[in-house]
């Protein structure tokens, strides 16, 4: 038996996990969310499933930030901190990315 301690696993949120979390927190269908960021519903579905990713993820994240107040850095996985009220455009409340467990594969 080994005395070494196994390393802790830290689940990672994919781009699709983050898109799904934002959309669900907003209470929107994939079609409604897609329209709000000027994308097609099939694209949003593919992102959420992880079968495709946008070639312009930064532009998509910026559209989400403008439309819904979710920081682009969180959508892109650059900032794992939860956005705080007042972080949105003009000091508005942002969607809090809590409650969705990341998928593990």
Buried (B, 14 or more C-beta within 10 A) or exposed (E): EEEEEEEEEEEEBBBBBBBBBBBBBBEBEBEEBBBBBEBEBEBBBBBBEBEEBBEEBEBBBBBBBEBBBBBBBBBBBEEEEEBEEEBBEEEEEBBBBEEBEEBEE
